[in-house]
Amino acid sequence: MSDERRQGLGALTDVIAPERVVGIPVGEVRALAYDSRRVEPGTLFFAVPGVHVDGHDYAAAAVDAGAIGIVVERELPGVAVPQLVVDRTRRALADAADAWFDRPSANLTVIGVTGTDGKSTVTALTAEMLWACRWHPGQIGTVFTGIFDELTPNLDRSTTPESLELQELLARMQAAGNDSVVMEATSHGLALERTRNCRFDVGVVTTVTSEHLELHGTVEAYRAAKARLVEEAPVAVLNADDPAFGYFRERSRDRVISYGIDADADLRAGRLEPDTSGTTFHLESPRWHGEVRIGMPGRFNVANALAGLGAIEALGLDVSHAANALARTAGVPGRMERVVAGQPFDVIVDYAHTADALRHVLEVLRPIARGRLIAVFGSAGERDATKREPMGRVAAELADLVVVTAEDPRLEDPRTINEQIATGARAAGAVDGASLWVIDDRREAIAHAIGLAGEGDVILLAGKGHEQSIIYGTSKRPWDDRTAAREALAAAGWSTP
């Protein structure tokens, strides 16, 4: 990562504080990199171990490309440049990146949002409410990156960037005039220390169930990774309705602001009046109470709104101004998004990719469906396999028809993943060929669901949401559920804009 910045290798060595140094760390560093393909003369290279590749295997290539030094977790033989040997290269990268970009988060109010579901929506809503309060927030998350007031779609498939890119983003926000940032803090980002040195001021937690056990191993380790956010932030905004509330309250560093619908909380929503386009509710909060409208359907979106309002409360801003902004929100792409082509049934695209999220969305759509509810979804390969059968069970319990299909199989066999989901659906009563179909090709699965649908039915396409690609093996193929749905609808005879 090169720009006009320069730092001495000795000065960066002091920042990184290695356990030992092989060689003499002298010279001028002109760039930082953890990808050997981005090394240019004067680069300090960080050998980061990953899931499929280990940066240590590419250290020689980095030196050949002009690296001035390498940061490693073990000494490498035959290397002609200084080696900084550290316990964790990811941590060293985060510390070096923070120093390289002049500690940008120290000049921003940083609101971190974590949880199994709802992070993107809470991040977007909080940013909108901050703008309504005359703040100038940046935004980092699954769907968008926002620098000053310009939102750019995140096509990277990484919610929380590596620390080098993350610190650069924060520096760009500071330079552009942002005074704050709302960012998703994933369990990966927290556990792998990508968010180290982000200096969180407020930590918001949505719901925490089970996800990403492929990385964390256990639910306990997953929750502990999430808890890093509230252990750091001086103010924690916690979901009192979530079973994990007590866990996070105990681990919060200092002040706790709670929110909820059912449980007693600092911010509480009551008298919910839902309709197909959103929900009106009465808010009771420490400094304001009144009627609030969230223009996004679903009880879970009321909870998302409360989480964002909790962040506004934590910062001491005008809750009434923030609440008014909720009524104007256009929602988040790929979250309960309708695809309309003149068809006599509804097609809804959503990002739900856990059993809990799938349950919430299906419960919202159930009363909307005048006919049958049809669920089309899968589960990502090389990710938490323990959620697959539960997702199948939830779908079979709440939907009338279930179509199981591919969702980023990566290096796993799509049929193996889909059969694991189907096993859960069958256990809940789904019958192959009558209420359950396993169709590995996602395009064919969507077309099949549209072929099944009749007047008054609702089709849910879950799992991909806003994403613009689908991953097979190690390659990304262009993909958009909304586009695929429009194409299938057109092939079936519906193409009205």
C-alpha positions in Angstrom: 0.0 0.0 0.0 2.0 2.9 -1.3 1.3 6.7 -1.1 3.5 9.7 -0.4 4.1 8.5 3.2 7.5 7.5 4.4 8.7 6.2 7.7 12.0 4.8 8.9 12.2 1.0 9.3 13.7 1.6 12.8 10.7 3.8 13.8 8.2 1.2 12.6 10.2 -1.5 14.4 9.7 0.4 17.6 5.9 0.5 16.9 5.7 -3.2 16.1 7.9 -4.1 19.1 9.1 -7.5 17.8 10.2 -10.3 20.1 13.6 -10.3 18.3 15.1 -8.8 15.2 17.3 -10.7 12.6 19.6 -8.2 10.9 19.7 -4.4 11.3 16.4 -2.6 10.6 17.6 0.5 8.7 16.3 2.3 5.7 13.2 4.1 4.6 9.9 2.3 4.3 7.8 3.5 1.4 4.8 1.1 1.6 3.2 -1.7 3.7 1.9 -4.9 2.2 0.7 -8.4 3.2 0.2 -9.6 -0.4 3.5 -10.3 -2.1 2.0 -9.2 -5.5 1.7 -5.7 -4.1 5.3 -5.4 -3.0 7.4 -2.7 -4.6 10.9 -1.4 -3.7 10.9 -0.1 -0.1 7.9 -2.2 1.1 7.7 -3.7 4.6 6.1 -7.1 4.0 4.0 -8.9 6.6 3.8 -12.7 6.3 0.2 -13.3 7.5 -0.9 -16.9 7.8 -4.4 -17.5 6.2 -6.9 -20.2 5.6 -5.6 -21.5 2.3 -2.2 -19.8 2.0 0.5 -18.7 4.4 2.3 -15.4 3.8 5.6 -17.0 5.0 5.6 -19.0 1.8 5.7 -15.8 -0.3 8.3 -13.9 1.7 11.1 -14.8 -0.8 9.0 -13.4 -3.6 8.4 -10.2 -1.6 12.1 -9.8 -1.1 12.8 -10.4 -4.8 10.2 -7.6 -5.5 12.1 -5.2 -3.4 10.9 -5.6 0.2 13.1 -3.7 2.6 12.2 -6.0 5.5 9.8 -8.7 6.5 7.6 -9.2 9.6 7.3 -13.0 10.4 6.1 -15.3 13.1 9.1 -17.5 12.6 12.6 -16.8 11.3 13.0 -17.7 7.7 16.4 -19.1 6.4 18.2 -17.5 3.5 16.5 -14.1 3.7 18.7 -11.1 2.8 16.7 -8.4 4.5 15.9 -7.7 8.2 13.3 -9.9 9.8 11.1 -8.7 12.6 10.0 -11.8 14.5 6.6 -11.3 16.3 4.0 -13.5 18.0 1.3 -12.5 15.6 1.9 -10.8 12.3 -1.8 -9.7 12.1 -1.4 -7.7 15.3 1.9 -6.3 14.0 0.2 -5.3 10.8 -2.6 -3.5 12.7 -0.1 -1.6 14.8 2.0 -0.6 11.8 -1.0 0.4 9.8 -2.3 2.6 12.6 1.0 4.4 12.8 1.5 4.6 9.0 -1.8 6.5 8.7 -1.3 8.7 11.7 -3.8 7.0 14.0 -6.9 8.2 12.2 -9.5 6.7 14.6 -8.2 9.0 17.3 -9.7 11.9 15.4 -13.1 10.2 14.7 -16.0 9.1 16.9 -16.1 5.4 16.2 -19.3 3.4 16.5 -18.9 -0.4 16.1 -21.8 -2.7 15.4 -21.5 -6.5 16.0 -23.9 -9.4 16.2 -25.0 -12.5 14.2 -27.7 -10.7 12.3 -28.8 -7.1 11.7 -25.3 -5.5 11.5 -25.7 -4.0 8.1 -29.1 -2.5 8.8 -28.1 -1.1 12.1 -25.0 0.4 10.6 -27.0 2.1 7.8 -29.8 3.3 10.1 -27.3 4.7 12.6 -25.4 6.6 9.9 -28.7 8.1 8.5 -29.7 9.2 12.0 -26.3 10.8 12.6 -26.6 12.8 9.4 -30.1 13.9 10.7 -28.3 15.1 13.9 -25.9 17.2 11.7 -23.0 14.9 12.2 -20.9 13.7 9.2 -20.4 9.9 9.6 -18.4 7.6 7.3 -19.7 4.0 6.9 -17.9 0.6 6.6 -19.9 -2.6 6.2 -21.1 -5.5 4.1 -23.2 -3.4 1.7 -21.6 0.0 1.5 -18.5 2.0 2.2 -19.3 5.7 2.8 -16.6 8.4 2.6 -18.1 11.8 3.5 -21.5 11.6 1.9 -20.7 9.3 -1.0 -21.8 5.6 -0.6 -19.9 3.0 -2.7 -21.1 -0.6 -3.0 -18.8 -3.0 -1.2 -18.0 -5.6 -3.8 -15.2 -7.1 -1.8 -17.2 -9.7 0.1 -15.3 -8.8 3.3 -17.3 -6.9 5.8 -14.5 -5.8 8.1 -11.4 -5.1 5.9 -7.9 -6.2 6.9 -6.3 -3.7 9.2 -4.2 -2.1 6.5 -7.2 -1.3 4.3 -9.3 -0.4 7.3 -6.9 2.2 8.6 -6.5 3.7 5.1 -10.3 4.0 4.9 -10.4 5.8 8.3 -7.6 8.1 7.1 -9.5 8.9 3.9 -12.7 9.6 5.9 -10.8 12.0 8.2 -9.3 13.8 5.2 -12.7 14.0 3.5 -14.3 15.7 6.5 -16.1 12.9 8.3 -16.2 13.4 12.1 -17.3 9.9 12.9 -17.7 6.4 11.4 -20.2 3.6 11.9 -18.7 0.3 11.1 -19.6 -3.3 11.2 -17.2 -5.3 13.5 -17.5 -8.9 12.6 -16.4 -11.8 14.8 -13.6 -12.4 12.2 -12.5 -8.8 12.3 -12.5 -8.8 16.1 -10.8 -12.2 16.6 -8.2 -11.6 13.9 -7.4 -8.2 15.2 -8.4 -6.3 12.0 -10.2 -3.8 14.3 -7.2 -3.3 16.6 -6.5 0.4 17.1 -10.0 1.4 15.9 -10.5 3.1 19.3 -14.2 2.4 19.5 -16.3 4.9 21.4 -19.6 3.0 21.3 -20.1 -0.7 20.8 -23.6 -1.9 19.6 -24.6 -5.6 19.8 -27.6 -6.9 17.9 -28.4 -10.6 18.3 -25.9 -13.3 19.0 -26.7 -16.9 18.2 -24.4 -19.2 16.4 -22.3 -18.5 13.3 -18.8 -18.9 12.0 -17.9 -21.9 14.1 -15.5 -22.9 11.2 -13.2 -20.1 12.6 -14.1 -20.0 16.3 -14.7 -23.7 17.0 -17.3 -23.1 19.7 -20.2 -20.8 20.4 -18.4 -19.7 23.5 -15.4 -18.6 21.5 -17.7 -16.9 19.0 -19.4 -14.9 21.7 -16.0 -14.0 23.3 -14.8 -12.6 19.9 -18.0 -10.4 19.8 -17.4 -9.3 23.4 -14.1 -7.7 22.5 -16.1 -4.8 21.1 -17.9 -4.0 24.4 -14.8 -4.8 26.4 -13.0 -1.9 24.6 -15.8 0.6 24.0 -16.6 2.8 27.0 -20.4 2.6 26.1 -22.1 -0.6 25.2 -25.6 -0.7 23.5 -27.1 -4.1 24.2 -30.2 -6.0 23.1 -32.2 -6.8 26.3 -34.4 -9.2 24.4 -31.4 -11.4 23.3 -30.6 -14.4 25.4 -26.9 -13.3 25.3 -27.7 -9.9 26.9 -26.4 -10.9 30.4 -23.2 -12.3 28.9 -22.4 -9.0 27.2 -23.5 -6.8 30.0 -21.1 -8.6 32.4 -18.2 -8.1 29.9 -19.0 -4.4 29.1 -16.2 -2.1 30.0 -18.3 0.7 31.6 -21.7 2.2 30.7 -24.5 0.0 29.3 -27.5 1.3 27.4 -30.1 -1.4 26.9 -32.9 -1.6 24.2 -35.8 -4.0 23.8 -39.3 -4.7 22.8 -40.3 -7.4 25.4 -37.8 -6.9 28.1 -37.5 -3.9 30.4 -34.9 -1.6 28.8 -33.5 1.9 28.7 -35.0 2.3 25.2 -38.2 0.3 24.7 -40.6 0.0 21.8 -44.2 -0.6 22.6 -47.6 -0.5 20.9 -46.2 -1.9 17.6 -48.5 -1.3 14.6 -47.0 -3.3 11.7 -48.0 -3.2 8.1 -46.5 -4.4 4.8 -44.2 -1.4 4.4 -43.0 -0.9 8.0 -44.0 -0.5 11.6 -45.1 2.4 13.8 -44.2 2.1 17.5 -44.1 4.2 20.7 -40.5 4.8 22.0 -39.7 5.3 25.6 -36.1 6.4 26.1 -34.2 8.3 28.9 -34.4 11.7 27.2 -37.4 11.4 24.8 -40.6 9.5 24.2 -43.0 9.6 21.2 -44.2 7.8 18.1 -41.6 6.4 15.7 -42.1 5.0 12.2 -39.5 2.6 10.7 -40.1 2.3 6.9 -38.9 -1.3 6.8 -41.1 -4.3 7.6 -40.6 -6.7 10.4 -40.4 -6.8 14.2 -36.6 -7.4 13.9 -36.3 -4.1 12.1 -37.9 -2.4 15.1 -35.1 -3.9 17.1 -32.5 -2.7 14.6 -34.0 0.8 14.8 -33.7 0.6 18.6 -30.1 -0.4 18.4 -29.3 2.6 16.2 -31.3 4.9 18.6 -29.3 3.5 21.4 -26.1 4.7 19.7 -27.7 8.1 19.3 -28.6 8.1 23.1 -25.0 7.0 23.9 -23.6 10.1 22.1 -26.1 12.4 23.8 -27.7 13.5 20.5 -31.3 14.6 19.8 -33.3 11.4 19.7 -36.3 13.1 18.2 -34.3 14.2 15.1 -32.9 10.7 14.8 -36.4 9.1 15.1 -37.7 11.3 12.4 -35.0 10.1 10.0 -36.1 6.5 10.5 -39.4 7.2 8.7 -37.5 8.5 5.6 -35.1 5.6 5.3 -35.2 3.7 2.0 -33.9 0.6 3.6 -30.8 -1.4 2.7 -30.2 -3.1 -0.6 -30.9 -6.9 -0.5 -32.7 -6.6 2.8 -36.4 -7.5 2.3 -36.2 -6.1 -1.2 -39.1 -6.7 -3.6 -38.6 -7.7 -7.2 -41.6 -6.5 -9.2 -42.3 -7.4 -12.8 -46.1 -7.4 -12.9 -46.3 -10.9 -11.5 -49.4 -11.9 -9.3 -47.1 -13.0 -6.5 -44.3 -11.4 -4.4 -40.6 -12.1 -4.8 -38.5 -10.9 -1.9 -34.7 -10.9 -1.7 -33.0 -11.0 1.7 -29.6 -11.6 3.1 -30.8 -14.0 5.9 -28.2 -16.7 6.1 -28.6 -18.1 9.6 -31.5 -20.2 11.1 -32.4 -17.3 13.4 -32.5 -14.7 10.6 -34.4 -17.1 8.3 -37.0 -17.6 11.0 -37.4 -13.8 11.5 -37.9 -13.1 7.8 -40.3 -16.0 7.3 -42.3 -14.9 10.3 -42.7 -11.5 8.8 -43.7 -12.9 5.4 -46.1 -15.5 6.7 -49.0 -13.1 7.3 -48.3 -11.2 4.1 -48.7 -14.3 2.0 -52.3 -14.7 0.8 -51.3 -18.0 -0.7 -48.2 -20.1 -0.1 -44.8 -19.1 1.3 -41.9 -20.5 -0.8 -38.3 -20.4 0.6 -35.3 -20.6 -1.7 -31.9 -20.7 0.1 -28.7 -22.5 0.8 -25.7 -22.3 3.1 -22.2 -21.2 2.4 -19.4 -23.7 2.0 -16.3 -23.6 4.3 -18.5 -21.8 6.9 -20.3 -23.0 10.0 -21.8 -26.4 9.0 -23.8 -26.7 12.3 -26.3 -24.2 11.1 -27.3 -26.2 7.9 -29.8 -28.6 9.4 -31.4 -26.0 11.7 -32.0 -23.8 8.6 -33.7 -26.7 6.8 -35.9 -27.3 9.9 -36.9 -23.6 10.2 -37.8 -23.4 6.5 -39.9 -26.5 6.6 -41.7 -25.3 9.7 -42.5 -21.9 8.5 -42.7 -22.1 4.7 -45.1 -24.2 2.6 -42.5 -25.1 -0.1 -38.7 -25.3 0.3 -36.1 -25.1 -2.5 -32.6 -25.8 -1.4 -29.8 -24.5 -3.6 -26.2 -23.3 -3.8 -24.9 -20.3 -1.8 -21.1 -19.8 -2.2 -20.1 -23.5 -2.0 -16.4 -22.6 -2.3 -14.3 -25.7 -2.2 -17.1 -27.9 -0.8 -19.4 -30.1 -2.9 -22.7 -28.1 -3.3 -24.8 -31.3 -3.2 -23.2 -32.3 0.2 -24.1 -28.9 1.7 -27.6 -29.0 0.2 -28.4 -32.5 1.5 -27.4 -31.5 5.0 -29.9 -28.7 4.8 -32.5 -31.0 3.3 -32.0 -33.5 6.1 -33.2 -30.8 8.5 -36.2 -30.0 6.3 -37.2 -33.6 6.0 -37.0 -34.0 9.8 -39.5 -31.2 10.1 -41.9 -32.9 7.7 -40.9 -31.7 4.2 -41.4 -34.3 1.4 -39.2 -34.5 -1.6 -41.0 -33.6 -4.8 -44.1 -32.3 -2.9 -42.8 -29.6 -0.6 -39.0 -30.0 -0.9 -36.7 -29.7 -3.9 -32.9 -29.9 -3.9 -31.6 -28.0 -7.0 -27.9 -27.3 -6.9 -27.9 -24.7 -9.6 -29.2 -21.4 -8.1 -30.6 -20.0 -11.4 -32.5 -23.2 -11.9 -33.8 -23.2 -8.3 -35.1 -19.6 -8.7 -36.8 -20.5 -12.0 -38.3 -23.5 -10.4 -39.7 -21.5 -7.5 -41.2 -19.0 -9.9 -42.8 -21.9 -11.9 -44.4 -23.1 -8.7 -45.8 -19.7 -7.6 -49.4 -18.8 -8.1 -51.5 -15.7 -7.3 -51.0 -14.5 -3.7 -47.8 -16.6 -3.1 -44.6 -15.1 -1.6 -41.2 -16.3 -2.7 -38.3 -15.6 -0.4 -34.8 -15.7 -2.0 -32.5 -15.8 1.0 -28.8 -15.8 1.7 -27.3 -13.6 -1.1 -29.1 -10.3 -0.6 -27.1 -7.5 -2.1 -24.1 -9.6 -3.1 -22.8 -9.4 -6.7 -21.0 -12.7 -7.0 -21.3 -16.4 -6.1 -18.1 -18.3 -5.2 -17.4 -21.7 -6.6 -14.0 -23.2 -5.7 -11.8 -20.1 -5.3 -13.3 -18.1 -8.1 -16.1 -15.4 -7.9 -18.7 -15.6 -10.7 -21.0 -12.7 -11.4 -24.3 -13.1 -9.6 -27.2 -11.1 -8.4 -30.4 -12.7 -7.0 -32.5 -9.7 -8.1 -31.2 -10.0 -11.7 -31.7 -13.7 -11.7 -35.3 -13.3 -10.4 -36.1 -10.7 -13.1 -34.7 -12.9 -15.8 -36.7 -15.9 -14.5 -39.9 -13.8 -14.3 -39.3 -12.5 -17.9 -38.9 -16.1 -19.1 -42.2 -17.0 -17.4 -43.9 -14.1 -19.1 -43.7 -11.2 -16.6 -41.5 -8.3 -17.5 -43.3 -5.1 -16.5 -40.9 -2.6 -14.9 
